[in-house]
Amino acid sequence: MPRLKLTIEYDGTAFAGWQTQANAPTIQSALAAAFTPLLGHPAQLHAAGRTDAGVHALGQVVHTDVAPVRPPETWRAALNAHLPDDIRVRQVEVVGADFHARKSARAKLYHYAFWRGQVESPRWRRYSLLVPMQLDWEAMREASAYFVGRHDFAPFSVADRTVQTSIRTIHRVMWFPPPAGAATDDHDPLRPAELVAVAFHGDGFLRYQVRRMVGTLLAVGQRKVPPEAVRQILCLTKQFAVGPTAPAQGLTLMRVDY
């Protein structure tokens, strides 16, 4: 039975997250239902990770086993014809039976966007967090460097019985635009001057981990805690507390590496 690997893009605003729920629309239920006209029943889907309500994706990865043999382009066109406008299958590949969207993943890249200014952007309001106050962005960059490495991220997550360990590795933290002094083009309409983003590349992420890391960076930016607070929290000291969980709309799953 062929195994399909799907790369999915979605606007998560109207959905209660990835995972199917009884009384709320989800990405998984919409995608599974799109298979019904093609298979005669909803597909059983396995995703690289469960995005929360309101979180977006440019590169979520899903796999499923199907009996019919069709070209990948045919699967893609047929599924997109039965999906709502805010979900799209960007790519379909036929993979081996040993591929698993979650278990085979080596790393993920998450991106959190801020819109700095007094006036909210109609174009970006669903994909960024409005931060009208002045923030110490350099202190936030300094604090974010402490996340790099292998740490116990339990303070930045919530209890989850399905997770065996809260130890994760952050390979890189990247900021956009780059630090002061690097070449930038503030006139690029695809990257307006008001837009700032931080990206985390790691081997895996716990539930709410990125949003709580961002919330702590915001506390640093507001000078409520020093950059050193991140290191202290990761050392499991009680001197500083994790910041509030950042809102979902600024978070996007950019890609999954295999």
C-alpha positions as CSV (number, residue, x, y, z in Angstrom):
1,M,0.0,0.0,0.0
2,P,1.6,3.3,-1.1
3,R,2.5,5.8,1.7
4,L,2.1,9.4,0.9
5,K,4.1,12.3,2.4
6,L,2.2,15.5,2.3
7,T,3.6,19.0,2.8
8,I,0.8,21.2,4.1
9,E,0.4,25.0,4.4
10,Y,-2.4,26.5,6.5
11,D,-3.7,29.6,8.1
12,G,-4.6,28.3,11.6
13,T,-6.7,31.3,12.6
14,A,-10.1,29.6,12.2
15,F,-9.0,26.2,13.6
16,A,-8.7,24.7,17.0
17,G,-5.2,23.4,16.2
18,W,-4.0,20.3,14.3
19,Q,-5.5,17.4,16.2
20,T,-9.1,16.3,15.6
21,Q,-11.6,17.4,18.3
22,A,-15.2,16.4,18.7
23,N,-16.8,19.9,18.7
24,A,-14.3,22.2,16.9
25,P,-12.8,22.5,13.4
26,T,-9.2,21.3,13.1
27,I,-6.7,20.9,10.4
28,Q,-6.5,17.2,10.8
29,S,-10.3,16.7,10.5
30,A,-10.5,18.9,7.4
31,L,-7.6,17.1,5.7
32,A,-8.9,13.7,6.6
33,A,-12.3,14.6,5.2
34,A,-10.8,15.8,1.9
35,F,-9.7,12.2,1.3
36,T,-13.3,10.8,1.6
37,P,-14.3,11.5,-2.0
38,L,-11.1,9.8,-3.1
39,L,-11.0,6.8,-0.8
40,G,-14.6,6.4,0.3
41,H,-13.6,7.2,3.9
42,P,-11.5,9.7,5.8
43,A,-7.8,9.1,5.8
44,Q,-5.8,8.2,8.9
45,L,-3.2,10.9,9.2
46,H,0.1,11.2,11.1
47,A,1.6,14.6,11.4
48,A,5.1,15.8,12.3
49,G,3.7,17.7,15.3
50,R,0.5,19.1,16.7
51,T,0.2,22.8,16.2
52,D,-2.0,24.6,18.7
53,A,-5.2,26.6,18.0
54,G,-4.4,29.7,15.9
55,V,-0.9,28.6,15.0
56,H,0.0,28.6,11.2
57,A,2.2,26.3,9.1
58,L,4.1,26.7,5.8
59,G,5.7,23.3,6.0
60,Q,3.7,20.9,8.2
61,V,4.4,17.3,7.1
62,V,1.8,14.5,7.2
63,H,1.9,10.9,6.1
64,T,-0.9,8.4,5.3
65,D,-1.3,5.0,3.6
66,V,-3.6,4.8,0.7
67,A,-4.7,1.9,-1.6
68,P,-5.3,3.7,-4.9
69,V,-2.2,4.4,-7.0
70,R,-2.3,7.8,-8.5
71,P,0.5,10.3,-9.5
72,P,1.5,12.7,-6.7
73,E,0.2,15.7,-8.8
74,T,-3.2,14.0,-9.1
75,W,-3.4,13.5,-5.3
76,R,-2.4,17.1,-4.7
77,A,-5.0,18.6,-7.1
78,A,-7.8,16.3,-5.9
79,L,-7.2,17.1,-2.2
80,N,-6.9,20.8,-2.8
81,A,-10.2,20.7,-4.6
82,H,-11.9,19.5,-1.4
83,L,-10.1,21.6,1.2
84,P,-11.1,24.9,2.6
85,D,-9.2,28.0,1.2
86,D,-7.0,28.3,4.3
87,I,-5.5,24.8,3.9
88,R,-3.4,23.7,1.0
89,V,-1.4,20.6,0.1
90,R,1.8,22.1,-1.4
91,Q,3.5,18.8,-2.3
92,V,2.8,15.1,-2.4
93,E,5.5,12.5,-2.5
94,V,5.4,8.7,-2.5
95,V,7.7,7.4,0.2
96,G,8.8,4.1,1.7
97,A,6.9,2.3,4.5
98,D,9.7,3.1,6.9
99,F,9.0,6.9,6.7
100,H,7.0,8.4,9.6
101,A,6.1,12.1,9.6
102,R,6.9,12.4,13.4
103,K,9.4,9.6,14.2
104,S,11.6,10.3,11.1
105,A,11.8,14.0,11.7
106,R,15.3,15.3,12.6
107,A,14.5,18.9,13.2
108,K,11.9,21.6,12.9
109,L,12.0,25.4,12.3
110,Y,9.5,27.6,14.0
111,H,9.2,31.3,13.3
112,Y,7.5,33.9,15.6
113,A,6.7,37.4,14.1
114,F,6.2,40.7,15.9
115,W,4.7,43.9,14.4
116,R,6.3,46.9,16.1
117,G,4.3,50.1,16.0
118,Q,1.2,51.9,17.1
119,V,-0.8,51.0,14.0
120,E,-1.8,47.4,13.4
121,S,-1.2,46.0,9.9
122,P,-4.3,44.6,8.2
123,R,-2.0,42.4,6.1
124,W,0.0,41.0,9.0
125,R,-2.4,41.1,11.9
126,R,-3.2,37.4,11.6
127,Y,0.4,36.4,11.4
128,S,2.2,38.6,13.9
129,L,1.9,40.0,17.4
130,L,1.4,43.7,17.7
131,V,3.9,45.2,20.1
132,P,3.2,48.9,20.3
133,M,5.5,49.4,23.3
134,Q,9.2,50.1,23.0
135,L,11.2,46.9,23.5
136,D,14.9,46.3,24.1
137,W,15.5,44.2,21.0
138,E,19.2,43.8,21.7
139,A,18.5,42.5,25.1
140,M,16.0,40.0,23.6
141,R,18.7,38.9,21.1
142,E,21.1,38.4,23.9
143,A,18.6,36.4,25.9
144,S,17.7,34.2,23.0
145,A,21.3,33.0,22.7
146,Y,20.9,31.1,26.0
147,F,18.3,28.8,24.4
148,V,20.9,27.3,22.1
149,G,22.1,23.9,23.2
150,R,20.7,20.9,24.9
151,H,18.5,21.8,27.9
152,D,15.6,20.6,30.0
153,F,12.8,22.8,28.6
154,A,10.2,21.6,31.2
155,P,9.8,25.2,32.6
156,F,8.8,26.3,29.1
157,S,6.1,23.7,28.6
158,V,3.1,22.0,30.3
159,A,2.7,18.5,31.6
160,D,2.2,16.0,28.8
161,R,1.9,12.2,29.5
162,T,2.7,11.4,25.9
163,V,6.2,12.9,26.2
164,Q,9.0,10.8,27.6
165,T,11.5,13.5,28.2
166,S,11.5,17.3,28.3
167,I,15.1,17.6,27.1
168,R,15.5,19.1,23.7
169,T,18.2,20.7,21.6
170,I,18.0,24.1,20.0
171,H,20.5,24.2,17.1
172,R,20.1,27.9,16.2
173,V,18.2,31.0,17.0
174,M,17.9,33.5,14.1
175,W,16.5,37.0,14.0
176,F,15.1,38.8,11.1
177,P,16.2,41.4,10.1
178,P,19.7,40.5,11.1
179,P,21.6,42.4,13.9
180,A,22.5,46.0,13.4
181,G,25.3,46.5,10.9
182,A,24.1,43.7,8.6
183,A,22.8,44.6,5.1
184,T,19.0,45.0,5.0
185,D,16.4,46.5,2.7
186,D,13.7,48.2,4.7
187,H,11.9,49.0,1.5
188,D,11.2,45.4,0.7
189,P,7.4,45.1,0.7
190,L,7.6,41.4,1.7
191,R,9.6,42.4,4.8
192,P,8.4,45.8,6.0
193,A,10.4,47.7,8.5
194,E,7.8,47.1,11.2
195,L,8.2,43.4,11.0
196,V,10.6,41.6,13.4
197,A,10.9,37.8,13.8
198,V,12.8,35.2,15.7
199,A,13.2,31.7,14.5
200,F,14.1,28.5,16.5
201,H,15.7,25.5,14.8
202,G,15.7,22.4,17.0
203,D,15.4,18.7,17.2
204,G,11.9,18.9,18.6
205,F,9.6,21.2,20.7
206,L,7.3,20.6,23.6
207,R,3.8,21.9,23.8
208,Y,3.8,25.7,24.2
209,Q,7.6,25.7,24.3
210,V,8.2,28.2,21.5
211,R,5.4,30.5,22.7
212,R,6.7,30.5,26.3
213,M,10.2,31.1,25.1
214,V,8.9,34.1,23.2
215,G,6.9,35.3,26.2
216,T,10.0,35.2,28.2
217,L,11.9,37.2,25.6
218,L,9.1,39.8,25.6
219,A,9.6,40.1,29.4
220,V,13.3,40.7,28.7
221,G,12.4,43.3,26.1
222,Q,10.1,45.1,28.5
223,R,13.0,45.0,31.0
224,K,11.0,43.1,33.6
225,V,13.8,40.5,33.8
226,P,17.5,40.6,32.6
227,P,18.7,38.5,29.6
228,E,20.5,36.3,32.2
229,A,17.0,35.1,33.4
230,V,16.8,32.7,30.5
231,R,19.9,30.9,31.6
232,Q,18.7,30.8,35.2
233,I,15.4,29.3,34.2
234,L,17.1,26.6,32.1
235,C,19.2,25.8,35.1
236,L,16.0,25.2,36.9
237,T,16.6,27.8,39.5
238,K,13.7,29.6,41.2
239,Q,15.1,33.1,40.8
240,F,13.1,34.0,37.7
241,A,9.8,32.8,36.3
242,V,8.9,32.0,32.7
243,G,7.1,34.8,31.0
244,P,3.4,34.6,29.9
245,T,2.7,32.4,26.9
246,A,2.8,34.5,23.7
247,P,-0.3,34.6,21.6
248,A,-0.7,32.0,18.9
249,Q,-1.1,34.2,15.8
250,G,2.6,35.1,15.6
251,L,3.8,31.5,15.4
252,T,4.4,29.5,12.2
253,L,5.8,26.1,11.6
254,M,8.1,26.8,8.7
255,R,9.5,23.4,7.9
256,V,10.4,19.9,9.1
257,D,13.8,18.4,8.3
258,Y,14.3,14.7,7.5
